[in-house]
Amino acid sequence: MTETLHIVGGGMAGSEAAWQAVRLGVPVVIHEMRPNQGTFAHRTGNLAEMVCSNSFRSDDDEQNAVGLLHWEMRQAGGLIMEMADTHALPAGGALAVDRDAFSEAVTDRLRRHPLVTVTGDEITSIPRDGRWIIATGPLTSSALAEAIRAETGTEALAFFDAIAPIVYADSVDMDIAWRQSRYDKGETEEERTAYLNCPMTKADYEGFIDALLAADKTEFHEGETAGYFDGCLPIEVMAERGRETLRFGPMKPIGLTNAHRPDDKPYAVVQLRRDNKLGTLYNIVGFQTKMKYGAQQDVFRRIPGLENARFARLGGIHRNTFLNSPTLLDDQMRWTAHPHIRFAGQITGVEGYVESAAMGLLAGRFAAAEALGLPVASPPPETAMGALVNHITGGAEAKTFQPMNVNFGLFPEIDARGGRKNRKTRYKAYTDRAKAAWLDWLGALQAA
């Protein structure tokens, strides 16, 4: 009988790893401590619960690296992408999902599979035998994190992750706000009107920045240093870098026309993205924050259209740890000191839901192939998954290793001749090359 694969953590990475393994016929036990042991950010005991955002970002598989990653996961029969597509919400050119329906569907699919067992136990020490994947994500329990630190002999790197607030749609003043995706992007009217937009004059913006900078913030504990992942900076940290930073970031007004006053160009715009299928909840895009709860309500209600906003969830900040993977993992994502253990997901130093699930997909396939005695190579670095795994297992400089989203800068350079100096043409060349390499890799694994 095939040896059981044990997976610690039922988030994006753990759920995808389990699915890939059982598709190859390897039985799996998912050790998910929730809801018996809660976390700062999670609300349920569902698998693959989304907490920071409901967006998988761009779905463009010809011009965007994360869209290419979507494509590769779909080609590999990924559960996370299947459920994301099933529960997608209009979001222009992005892929956003109804987060509750999505996680419930992932949970149902895995719990009903005859080769999957889900337990509620918390793993607090390093497993000494068996076959394991640790996919505990950004909120690894303190006991397990301490066990990993003790075993590696080094401090795990750490940064702080922030969450954006969610408002009730019926509390947004639609006499001020309007519906529109940036540049009217989308194939249907629903997609072209997927976002709510709140306009600001220069006076509105300056007052908002003043209030933001003066607001009470969460203080860090003694000895903690506030390192942040640049892709998820709290808005007040961005504002501290310069008063115009937000206006050129999440509050940029380009590509938007105020439906109520089309001749007036907003100085800044706050966008809200639909958070559930019913359209009753919207999250404030890019508004991760470390403000205290009372201050958040005061500051966010300064935004035109949100003066009477009711919040389904306020923002927050929590500690997030990840491994120095280039010094600890091999190209099969095995812990070199304990090869029976693999790591997957955000704990490896990738950033984002899609990247985390992708590393779970690879770890699950690697572990299952090993259990079945099948040879399997790491995917080529020309693919999105290969570029990511190469980065975290040796391509990055260990001394400066930081969390990383997938991007074309991680891929081997492509020949810029023949018109490829044009960015659009160059990115299409990257994705064409990646798709061919990915299909070859999948075919070799299936043949084995």
PyMOL commands that set and color helices and strands:
alter all, ss='L'
color gray80, all
select helices_A, chain A and resi 12-23+65-75+79-86+99-112+137-139+142-152+169-171+182-184+189-192+202-214+230-232+235-240+246-248+293-300+325-328+345-348+353-371+384-395+398-400+408-410+423-447
alter helices_A, ss='H'
color red, helices_A
select strands_A, chain A and resi 5-8+28-31+55-58+88-89+94-97+116-119+131-134+157-163+166-168+178-179+195-200+268-274+281-284+311-313+316-322+334-335+338-343
alter strands_A, ss='S'
color yellow, strands_A
deselect
rebuild
show_as cartoon
